[in-house]
Amino acid sequence: MSILADIVSATIVFMIPLLLVALGGMFSERSGVVNIALEGIMIIGALCSCLFLRYMDASGFGAAHPQWAMFFAILVAGLTGAIFSLLLAFASVNLKADQTIGGTALNMLAPAFAIVLTWAIQGQGQTTILIPTWARITQETLGIPVRDTFLQLFLFKSFYQTTIWAVFLFIIAAVVLYKTRFGLRLRSCGEHPQAADSVGVNVYRMRYAGVFISGLLGGIGGLAYTLAAGSAFQSTVAGYGFLALAVMIFGNWKPLNILGASLFFALFKILGSYSGSIPFLPKFDNIKASEYIYLMLPYVVTMIVLILTSKKSRAPKAEGIPYDKGRR
Amino acid sequence: MGEQKRRSLRIPGGTSILASLISIGVGLIVGLVLLYVLNAKAAGGAFVSLITTGFRSSDKFAKVLYQAAPLIMTGLSVGFAFKTGLFNIGATGQYTVGSAFALIGAIQFQLPWYICLLLALIGGAFWGIFPGLFKALFNVNEVITSIMFNWIAMFAVNLTINNLPMMLAKYWGGAQMDRTANLAQANPGALIPRLGLDVLMKSNYMNISIFIAIVFAIVAWIILSKTTFGYELKACGYNRNASIYAGINAKRNIVLSMVISGAFAGVGGGLYFLAGTGQYTLLKQLLAAGFNGIPVALLATSNPIGTIFSAFFVSYIQVGGDAMQPDFVKEIIDIIISVIIYLAAFALLTRELLSRGKQRREDAALEAATAHATEAKDEVK
């Protein structure tokens, strides 16, 4: 029973960063900007919020009010991610540069900047920022007696405030995109910016907004990834930004589908890493290092599903094309 | 990914070289400022070693050439796909599979180096089929297929190497468990020949791989600018619909372009690991070598000949960056490169400004000439 609880809670904790970052990518692409910089945005968000947590820990505020400190850390992650993403918005909206190139530059900048900054702050060779232990929500935090029940094992194995916020942000994202005037305008800029402009929508501002929101969600996703991956930030998010991009396409640029896609991917990923301890999975005894078969699985399955669903897949029409008022 | 977005990769000619040089200059200035901010005392010396180390001694220069060879190949890989309007972010996977094919040929089957290099080419090309084919047949975005196949490549290679008895270093009496055999020990015949260059340059890193890479760059240039096939590829990159209308088989060209692109990346892996100075380590993270091809290609605006120079430049400042340690962390080089790439993203703007300036000068000259002519006419009257 406890293994099942482990798997479910690990799946959820790994699903959260994918969900948040893919939703971020969705906002950016729906406004017409291809955001390949998600990886870099995640790193910046994680870097700044982990540094913030470290200062909170050092000042004593964190130990006294752990969840308030976490709340501010999430804000820091979102804001720094959003500010970093403005570099992409500036290049692709104002300067009409190639969005893939701008994104690649930011992806390269972010980890290098993270390493340089952690060295500068922590001294030579210190490339990891430890996350304080109080960041996790435990039974003690809520004042519940510790029991070995399934529910408690499942809930408190790795429970962070980011999980709660991810649920809220998902609902807000879906409502904003489909039920508000802003969402409609944003989507129109990704489909046919000229038409949107002709009815008075400011395409430049909408695209800035799309990229800004993607930075916000991407930054929080970076913090969520770091919490999920272990106890320290090591200037990398291990390709999760790119995976989120895949999840977004897999989810067909729609919030609910993205939720499903991220759950699907995270589940297969966790099955891969827990393959040794799940009794009903085949063991491939005559193959050495068979864990790699399971580690490969999520990518292979995603690929197959992408092929099967490719007929229905539809990207925003104007994504990747800089909007030029002067052009027809 | 729209077809119109590759605008900035297309504009040829002298202005693009000037734009790249301006980007490099600004990038280096940013690097200098950063060095001063981090540690003002050591900054001057570090910057000097950053920009002079590569030329300071023959063994450092050999290191520059050694690193440049795989960079040229991955740069060619990314650039070649760019020319067809495709973004090959999967060079890493193709590089990994190419490396694995080469090493399996070298260690498990004890083949000579040129066959191993051919195997690397086949391995890379094989891994390039998938993004191309899925794009052509199922219209799955090549970026996503490439990302997925990068990871599949890494796990598949780890799995295969583990299951071939002779591959790992421990079979040959090596101490480490997690890497392939040392080539000098397992099969010296698979090492890329050094032709005495290592003695000449006083460096173990020196072999003929840089010349092989340059030959491939010239081949890529010939394919793209001197053949009908290359013309068709570029036509698909400029405007897919127009090229289909003109009777070009766009789907076939997408697949072939990705296969050729993958082949280049595979050879890059072969060149790196057949040099014998690095062993393939069973990692859980993607090799950075393939991703480094992206800035190389962008800096060269996807021009194959330009790729030689941009790879040389990137390798040169990487060697310089190593020399800045331990006062500075070598990732400062990545910051400099990313600033350069970010500026290269505006290359279109820069080039427009440059050519507009040129245009204005020409207009002025023309006006002056006309005015002069009218004056002359008036005088005659």
Interface residues (C-beta under 8 A of the other chain):
Chain A: V34 I36 L87 A91 L95 K96 A97 D98 Q99 T100 I101 G102 T104 A105 L106 M108 L109 P111 A112 F113 I115 V116 W119 A120 Q124 T236 A238 G239 F242 L243 L245 A246 I249 F250 I287 K288 A289 S290 Y292 I293 L295 M296 Y299 V300 T302 M303 L306 I307 S310 S313 A315 A318 E319 G320 I321 P322
Chain B: M1 G2 Q4 K5 R6 R7 S8 L9 L34 L38 F87 I89 F134 F138 N139 V140 N141 V143 I144 T145 I147 M148 F149 W151 I152 F155 A156 N158 L159 N162 N163 Q285 L286 I294 P295 L298 P326 V329 E331 I332 I333 D334 I335 I337 S338 V339 I341 Y342 A344 A345 F346 A347 L348 L349
